[in-house]
């Protein structure tokens, strides 16, 4: 039967197979897409079938830094099942993508996908290839980086057990004696999920939302209108304590916050940035 060019293009987009093979598969299946995919699989093609109807909630999170600890990246490679996520080859695939990202420090996830692997194909095409091999929806769902200049501090990594979270933290001071402190704070980020380093890092929309929520809560509690603004500002300060890194209680010693912990390690030591990738 005759098949339309649109159907051929659609099948090619779904599978990554060649136009000629897609045309042959559709002719064989009478125009049925699923039948055409089965036909291509029977031919032994490794297909990158898109699976938008499935959710890639599992995966691995990787954090890696350069040897001089000036730069670092975090990356999440997602899949559908923990069976795949726990496979050593899948973890190695994510690590290889992180290594490429660390070498080039692309500005965005899209730029990362365009980078070349050692095989001479793009990361995007490598992901598509592995979809066909593994048979699950795969995607790089998170990517970020921190870049510092020499003499301007250091970046330290932390990967949570089972690769379920990955964090990089930038300190304003350098030296191997600060590595443990940096990793402790990275663990804090993984556990407590702050939204910013400090108050100035919280975006205006979030601040305004928290103030409005505080006002509505105060009104619901029957507080006098003259006190509403003051109460809302107090609730905002509580938000900063709970969700900005330096003001959070330090998880290993609740008697001090993170800022005080870092200062106790080295006078003036602080966090300048962090990036966090996590499952869920």
C-alpha positions as CSV (number, residue, x, y, z in Angstrom):
1,X,0.0,0.0,0.0
2,X,1.1,3.6,-0.5
3,X,2.1,5.4,2.7
4,X,2.3,9.1,3.3
5,X,5.5,11.0,3.7
6,X,4.1,12.4,7.0
7,X,3.7,8.9,8.4
8,X,7.2,8.0,7.3
9,X,8.6,11.1,9.0
10,X,6.6,10.4,12.1
11,X,8.0,6.8,12.3
12,X,11.5,8.1,11.7
13,X,11.2,10.6,14.5
14,X,9.8,8.0,16.8
15,X,12.5,5.3,16.1
16,X,15.5,7.0,14.6
17,X,15.4,4.5,11.7
18,X,16.2,5.5,8.1
19,X,13.5,6.9,5.8
20,X,13.7,3.9,3.5
21,X,13.4,1.4,6.3
22,X,10.5,3.4,7.7
23,X,8.7,3.3,4.4
24,X,9.2,-0.4,4.0
25,X,8.0,-1.1,7.6
26,X,4.8,1.0,7.1
27,X,4.1,-0.7,3.8
28,X,4.5,-4.1,5.5
29,X,2.3,-3.2,8.4
30,X,-0.5,-1.6,6.3
31,X,0.3,1.8,7.8
32,X,0.0,0.7,11.4
33,X,2.7,2.5,13.5
34,X,3.0,-0.2,16.2
35,X,3.2,-2.9,13.6
36,X,5.9,-1.0,11.7
37,X,7.9,-0.6,14.9
38,X,7.7,-4.4,15.4
39,X,8.8,-4.9,11.8
40,X,11.8,-2.8,12.3
41,X,12.7,-4.6,15.6
42,X,12.4,-7.9,13.8
43,X,15.0,-6.6,11.3
44,X,17.3,-6.2,14.3
45,X,17.3,-2.4,14.3
46,X,18.2,-0.7,17.6
47,X,15.3,1.7,17.9
48,X,15.0,4.9,19.9
49,X,11.3,4.6,20.3
50,X,9.9,7.6,22.1
51,X,7.8,6.8,25.1
52,X,6.1,10.0,26.1
53,X,3.3,8.1,27.7
54,X,5.7,6.7,30.3
55,X,7.3,8.4,33.2
56,X,11.0,8.3,33.8
57,X,11.0,8.7,37.6
58,X,14.0,6.5,38.4
59,X,17.6,7.0,37.4
60,X,20.9,8.2,38.8
61,X,22.3,11.5,39.9
62,X,26.0,12.3,39.3
63,X,28.2,15.0,40.8
64,X,31.8,15.4,39.6
65,X,34.4,18.1,40.0
66,X,37.7,18.9,38.2
67,X,41.0,17.8,39.6
68,X,41.8,21.3,40.7
69,X,38.3,21.6,42.2
70,X,37.6,24.8,40.3
71,X,34.6,23.5,38.4
72,X,31.8,21.0,39.0
73,X,28.7,19.6,37.4
74,X,25.6,17.7,38.5
75,X,23.5,15.6,36.2
76,X,20.5,13.3,36.4
77,X,20.0,10.6,33.8
78,X,16.4,9.3,34.2
79,X,14.9,6.0,33.4
80,X,11.6,4.1,34.1
81,X,12.6,1.4,36.6
82,X,15.1,1.0,39.5
83,X,16.2,-2.2,37.8
84,X,17.8,-0.2,35.0
85,X,19.0,2.5,37.4
86,X,21.0,0.0,39.5
87,X,22.7,-1.5,36.4
88,X,26.4,-0.7,36.4
89,X,26.4,0.1,32.6
90,X,23.6,2.6,33.1
91,X,25.5,4.3,35.9
92,X,28.7,4.3,33.7
93,X,26.7,5.9,30.9
94,X,25.6,8.7,33.3
95,X,29.1,9.2,34.5
96,X,30.4,9.4,30.9
97,X,27.9,12.2,30.2
98,X,29.0,14.0,33.3
99,X,32.6,13.7,32.3
100,X,31.8,15.3,28.9
101,X,29.9,18.0,30.7
102,X,32.7,18.7,33.0
103,X,35.2,19.0,30.2
104,X,33.1,21.5,28.2
105,X,30.8,23.1,30.9
106,X,27.9,23.7,28.4
107,X,25.6,26.6,29.4
108,X,22.4,24.5,29.1
109,X,20.9,21.0,29.0
110,X,20.3,21.6,25.2
111,X,23.9,22.5,24.7
112,X,25.0,19.4,26.6
113,X,22.9,17.1,24.4
114,X,24.6,18.5,21.3
115,X,28.1,17.6,22.6
116,X,29.9,14.7,21.0
117,X,30.7,11.4,22.7
118,X,33.9,9.4,22.1
119,X,31.9,7.4,19.5
120,X,31.5,10.6,17.4
121,X,27.8,10.9,18.0
122,X,25.9,13.5,20.0
123,X,24.9,12.8,23.6
124,X,21.3,13.2,22.4
125,X,21.8,10.5,19.8
126,X,23.5,8.3,22.3
127,X,20.5,8.6,24.6
128,X,18.2,7.6,21.7
129,X,20.4,4.7,20.9
130,X,20.2,3.4,24.5
131,X,16.4,3.7,24.5
132,X,16.4,1.1,21.8
133,X,18.9,-1.1,23.6
134,X,17.3,-0.9,27.1
135,X,13.7,-0.5,26.0
136,X,12.8,2.2,28.5
137,X,12.3,6.0,28.3
138,X,15.6,7.6,29.0
139,X,16.4,11.3,29.3
140,X,18.8,13.8,30.9
141,X,16.3,15.6,33.0
142,X,18.7,17.8,35.1
143,X,22.0,19.4,34.4
144,X,23.8,22.3,36.1
145,X,27.3,23.5,36.8
146,X,29.5,25.8,38.9
147,X,32.6,27.4,37.5
148,X,35.1,29.3,39.6
149,X,38.4,31.0,38.7
150,X,41.7,29.9,40.2
151,X,42.2,31.4,43.6
152,X,38.5,32.1,44.0
153,X,37.5,29.1,46.1
154,X,36.8,25.4,45.4
155,X,33.9,23.2,44.3
156,X,33.2,19.9,46.2
157,X,30.8,17.0,45.3
158,X,28.5,14.7,47.1
159,X,26.5,11.7,45.8
160,X,23.8,10.3,48.1
161,X,23.6,6.5,48.5
162,X,22.2,4.8,45.5
163,X,22.8,7.8,43.3
164,X,19.4,9.3,44.4
165,X,20.8,12.8,44.8
166,X,23.9,14.7,43.8
167,X,25.2,18.0,45.0
168,X,28.1,20.4,44.2
169,X,28.9,23.2,46.7
170,X,31.2,26.1,46.1
171,X,33.3,27.5,49.0
172,X,35.0,30.9,49.0
173,X,38.2,29.4,50.3
174,X,40.6,26.8,49.0
175,X,42.6,24.0,50.5
176,X,42.4,20.2,51.2
177,X,41.7,20.9,54.9
178,X,38.3,22.3,53.9
179,X,37.1,19.3,51.8
180,X,35.3,17.6,54.7
181,X,33.4,20.8,55.5
182,X,32.4,21.2,51.9
183,X,31.1,17.7,51.7
184,X,29.3,18.1,55.0
185,X,27.4,21.1,53.6
186,X,26.7,19.3,50.4
187,X,25.1,16.5,52.5
188,X,23.1,19.2,54.2
189,X,21.8,20.4,50.8
190,X,20.8,16.8,49.9
191,X,19.0,16.3,53.2
192,X,17.3,19.7,53.8
193,X,16.8,20.9,50.2
194,X,17.4,24.7,50.6
195,X,16.2,27.0,47.8
196,X,19.1,29.4,48.0
197,X,22.3,30.1,49.7
198,X,20.9,33.1,51.6
199,X,18.1,35.6,51.6
200,X,19.4,37.5,48.6
201,X,19.3,34.4,46.5
202,X,15.5,33.9,46.9
203,X,13.6,35.2,43.9
204,X,11.1,38.0,44.3
205,X,8.2,35.9,43.3
206,X,8.9,33.4,46.1
207,X,9.3,36.2,48.7
208,X,6.0,37.9,47.6
209,X,4.2,34.5,47.7
210,X,5.4,33.8,51.2
211,X,4.4,37.2,52.4
212,X,0.9,36.8,51.0
213,X,0.6,33.3,52.5
214,X,1.7,34.8,55.8
215,X,-0.9,37.5,55.6
216,X,-3.7,35.1,54.8
217,X,-2.7,32.8,57.6
218,X,-2.7,35.7,60.1
219,X,-6.1,36.8,58.9
220,X,-7.5,33.3,59.2
221,X,-6.2,33.2,62.8
222,X,-8.2,36.4,63.5
223,X,-5.2,38.7,64.0
224,X,-5.8,42.5,63.9
225,X,-5.3,44.0,60.5
226,X,-2.7,46.4,61.9
227,X,-0.5,43.5,62.8
228,X,-0.9,41.5,59.6
229,X,2.2,43.0,57.8
230,X,4.5,42.5,60.9
231,X,3.3,38.9,61.3
232,X,3.8,38.1,57.6
233,X,7.4,39.5,57.8
234,X,8.0,37.3,60.8
235,X,6.8,34.2,58.9
236,X,9.1,35.2,56.0
237,X,12.0,35.2,58.4
238,X,11.0,31.7,59.4
239,X,10.9,30.7,55.8
240,X,14.5,32.0,55.4
241,X,15.6,30.0,58.4
242,X,14.1,26.8,57.0
243,X,14.9,27.2,53.3
244,X,18.1,29.2,52.9
245,X,21.2,27.1,53.4
246,X,23.4,29.4,55.6
247,X,20.5,30.0,58.1
248,X,19.4,26.4,58.3
249,X,20.2,24.5,61.5
250,X,23.3,22.4,60.8
251,X,22.1,18.8,60.6
252,X,25.2,17.4,62.4
253,X,25.0,19.9,65.3
254,X,21.6,21.6,65.8
255,X,23.1,24.1,68.2
256,X,24.4,26.2,65.3
257,X,23.4,27.0,61.8
258,X,25.4,26.3,58.7
259,X,27.0,29.7,58.6
260,X,28.3,29.3,62.1
261,X,29.5,25.8,61.4
262,X,31.5,27.0,58.4
263,X,33.0,29.9,60.3
264,X,34.1,27.5,63.1
265,X,36.0,25.5,60.5
266,X,37.8,28.5,59.1
267,X,37.2,32.2,59.8
268,X,35.1,33.7,57.0
269,X,34.5,30.4,55.3
270,X,31.1,30.4,53.5
271,X,29.2,28.9,50.6
272,X,29.0,31.0,47.4
273,X,26.8,28.6,45.4
274,X,25.3,25.2,45.2
275,X,23.6,23.0,42.6
276,X,21.3,20.0,43.4
277,X,20.0,17.2,41.3
278,X,17.6,14.6,42.8
279,X,15.2,11.9,42.0
280,X,11.5,12.5,42.5
